[in-house]
Amino acid sequence: MKQLTQKEEEIMERMWDHGPMLVRELQSYYDEPRPHVNTLSTLIKILEEKGFLGHKAITARCFQYFARISREEYLGGTLTNVIDKFFGKSYLSAVSALVKSEKISVDDLKELIREVENN
């Protein structure tokens, strides 16, 4: 899955939170000083090219944009990319690193195993 820049991710967060919208509507969800409509339009075109957004025509020159992937799909793909890149595609190595760096305790890991086994 392609990665998003910080600005692209900001747009996707707004799309996921608020649903399909026009560029002007998207702009209204930003604090002042808001990004220019042309800037947002350029980023939206990039997100469409990457496959994250789609659009439908409202009028000949007005489009409503919508997310083509869910937040969960993106986050799952991002996690996979990190594990592939930094842990040699080994989820076990990633979990081991979390335990070694004390980001997750052995007891937490045992609890997680119990939860997975019960489902």
HELIX and SHEET records of a PDB file:
HELIX    1   1 GLN A    6  HIS A   18  1                                  13    
HELIX    2   2 VAL A   23  SER A   28  1                                   6    
HELIX    3   3 VAL A   37  GLU A   49  1                                  13    
HELIX    4   4 ARG A   71  PHE A   86  1                                  16    
HELIX    5   5 TYR A   91  LYS A  100  1                                  10    
HELIX    6   6 VAL A  106  ASN A  118  1                                  13    
SHEET    1   A 2 LEU A  53  THR A  59  0                                        
SHEET    2   A 2 CYS A  62  ALA A  67 -1                                        
END                                                                             
